Structures are given as C-alpha cells and as structure tokens.
Amino acid sequence: MAFTKTDLKLKSGTIPCYVGGAGRPVLCLHSAGGVRISPALERIAESYKLYMPVLPGFDGTPRIDGMRTMADLADLAAEAADAAIGAPCDVIGHSFGGWVATWLAVKHPAKVQQLVLHAAAGFRPEGVGGLVGDPETLRRAMFAHPENLPPEQKSVQVQAQNRAMVPEYNKGMAMDRELVGRLKDIKALTLILHGTKDGVIPTDSPRLLRERIPRAYLVYVYDAAHGIDTDQPDRFVSLVKDFLDRGEAFIVNQGGQAAA
C-alpha cells in the first residue's frame, strides 16, 4: 500500500501528513517513535483512508510556537483533521498518540466518531513502566516479537530527537490527572487495546480508561507487548477493522479474538 506525503497548512503552522488507502477516513496519531506505517496499518488502509500527521518536533520536523502540552497537540490534531478530512472521523492513537487522541476526544468531541486507543500513554502510576532502561531492555518492553520488526528506517539522530520530544509535551507526567478527570466527557465509542506483555504501560492502566470512558470496550491481546500491530498483526487488524465496521455491535462479534 503506497502512502503519499503532503503538507498541511494549518493556522498553527505547517506539518507533514502521510495519506494512504481508500474508504472512510481515519486519523492516525503516532507514538513517541514518530510515524511508522506498519504492515498491519497497510492492511487496514485496504479498507480505510488513513491520515497520519507528523506532530511538531518529531521525525526531523521543527517545533511550532504555542505547542507546549498534550492538550495543545490535540488542538493541532483537530486542525489537521479539519484541513485533511473536513468532517468527523474515526481516530486511532498509539501510545503517545493515544494520549493525544484521548485529549482530542475530550476537547473536540464532535470531530471524533469512533476512537481506538492502542496502548495509550498518560495513565500509568508514577515509577511503573515508561520508556526507561538500556536499548535492549526497552526493546523487550516494547515488543514480544521483535523479529517481526521491519528494518529501521529512521536515523539515530531522528530517533534521539523523537525521544527528546516526549517530555517537552508531557512534562514528565506518567499520569495525566486533569485528563483522567475529563474522561467522562468522551462521547465517542471507544476500543481500548492492550497487550498482555506490555512493559511500557502496565496492564492495569487501561482498566482506568474502561471505568471512566462512558462507552468503552477493553480488549487484552495475548502475547503482545506495547506494539500490538507488530507483535500480533492479524489480531490487531481483525479487532480494529471489526470495531470500525460494526461499532456498537462489535462486542457480540469478537468470538475468540479477545485475549486470544
């Protein structure tokens, strides 16, 4: 599946955006590693048109004045959705991007139809998990099956820049208590996906989301860590497509997919 790179000229500034696929539009918000078009996302793009903006400061892009917090990034994501899509859309957010996507659903509920939170950051206890440790330790926390990873395309410099951007926006917070207090305001039907072997976000963390978001499903994916689309691509694609396709009917059609 071919993705094209375009520039979105927003009121806040200009950001790159990768676009690919055909069908109903889906806004995809990337993790702290920047935009990565995994084979699983390419398969989802066979049924949906994916829009993947690069958040300011990631993947070698410059910062944008006024973009200082996770909530600011959510406002930018709303601008990007307006510019690229021009209508309410489904949203997928992975890790750091899941944090932004959650703020987007809170601050701009009319723009988010259905929400997929893939190992969302921002809801873990202090001192538990996180992006810590030497590269090999972090790799094991991120992936249960690193052999599934494609060759790294980003330079060492870009990878370092991406890591450095995270505290610029989240201010070192593990638990975004302001956002937790506003989860009840999310209107979108929400699918929360979490790997049973996630070493970055504790497996208890998504239960908080399930308890606070009014219309939310929580599915644990067996033998997956922080990158479910890499560790268990077939299950990831099946769950996401089934949720986006069926909406409220999703839960009765899971069969053996949950924690399978």
GIVENMO-V648440 format. One record per pair of residues at least 24 apart in sequence whose C-alpha atoms are under 8 Angstrom apart, sorted by the first residue. I is the first residue (numbers start at 1). J is the second residue. Records with the same first field share a line. If there is no record, write none. Layout:
BEGIN
I = J + J
END
This chain:
BEGIN
1 = 42 + 43 + 45 + 46
8 = 80 + 83 + 84
9 = 83
10 = 79 + 80 + 83
11 = 79
12 = 64 + 65 + 76
13 = 64
15 = 53 + 54 + 55 + 56 + 61
16 = 53 + 54
17 = 51 + 52 + 53 + 54
18 = 50 + 51 + 52 + 53 + 54
19 = 49 + 50 + 51 + 52
20 = 45 + 49 + 50 + 51
21 = 45 + 46 + 47 + 48 + 49 + 50
22 = 46 + 47 + 48 + 49 + 50
23 = 47 + 48 + 49
24 = 48 + 49 + 89
25 = 49 + 50 + 51 + 85 + 89 + 90
26 = 50 + 51 + 89 + 90 + 91 + 92
27 = 51 + 52 + 81 + 89 + 90 + 91 + 92
28 = 52 + 53 + 91 + 92 + 93 + 97
29 = 53 + 91 + 92 + 93 + 94 + 97 + 98 + 100 + 101
30 = 54 + 55 + 93 + 94 + 95 + 96 + 97 + 98
31 = 93 + 94 + 95 + 96 + 97 + 98
32 = 95 + 96 + 97 + 162 + 163 + 165 + 166
33 = 159 + 162 + 163
34 = 58 + 59 + 162
35 = 59
38 = 229 + 230
39 = 233
40 = 229 + 230 + 233 + 234 + 236 + 237
41 = 229 + 237
43 = 237
44 = 237 + 241
51 = 84
53 = 77 + 80
57 = 161 + 162 + 165
58 = 158 + 161 + 162 + 165
59 = 154 + 158 + 159 + 161 + 162
60 = 158 + 161
67 = 169
68 = 168 + 169
69 = 168 + 169 + 170 + 171
70 = 99 + 100 + 103 + 169 + 170
71 = 100 + 103 + 104
73 = 100
74 = 100 + 101 + 103 + 104 + 107
75 = 104 + 107 + 108
77 = 104
78 = 104 + 108 + 111
81 = 111
87 = 111
88 = 112 + 113
89 = 113 + 114
90 = 114 + 115 + 244
91 = 115 + 116
92 = 116 + 117 + 118
93 = 117 + 118 + 120
94 = 118 + 119 + 120
95 = 119 + 120 + 121 + 226
96 = 120 + 121 + 122 + 166
97 = 121
102 = 183
103 = 179
105 = 186 + 187 + 188
106 = 182 + 183 + 185 + 186 + 187
109 = 186 + 187 + 188
112 = 188
113 = 188 + 189
114 = 188 + 189 + 190 + 244 + 247
115 = 188 + 189 + 190 + 191
116 = 190 + 191 + 192 + 193 + 240
117 = 190 + 191 + 192 + 193
118 = 192 + 193 + 194 + 228
119 = 192 + 193 + 194 + 195 + 201 + 206 + 226 + 227
120 = 201 + 206
121 = 174 + 201
122 = 173 + 174 + 175 + 176
123 = 174 + 175 + 176 + 180 + 205 + 206 + 208
124 = 174 + 175 + 201 + 202 + 205
125 = 174 + 175 + 205
126 = 173 + 174 + 175
128 = 201 + 202
129 = 199 + 200 + 201 + 202
130 = 174 + 199 + 200 + 201
131 = 200
140 = 199
141 = 197 + 198 + 199 + 200 + 225 + 226
142 = 198 + 199 + 200 + 225 + 226 + 227
143 = 198 + 224 + 225 + 226 + 227 + 228 + 230 + 231
144 = 197 + 223 + 224 + 225 + 231
145 = 224 + 230 + 231
146 = 230 + 231
148 = 230 + 231
149 = 230
180 = 212
183 = 209 + 212 + 213
184 = 212 + 213 + 214
185 = 213 + 214
186 = 213 + 214
187 = 214 + 215
188 = 215
189 = 215 + 216 + 247 + 248
190 = 215 + 216 + 217
191 = 216 + 217 + 218 + 219 + 243
192 = 216 + 217 + 218 + 219
193 = 218 + 219 + 220 + 221
194 = 218 + 219 + 220 + 221 + 224 + 225 + 226 + 228
195 = 220 + 221 + 222 + 223 + 224 + 225 + 226 + 227 + 228
196 = 220 + 221 + 222 + 223 + 224 + 225 + 259
197 = 222 + 223 + 224 + 225 + 226
198 = 224 + 225 + 226
199 = 225 + 226
200 = 226
201 = 226
217 = 251
219 = 258 + 259
220 = 258 + 259
221 = 257 + 258 + 259 + 260
222 = 259 + 260
END
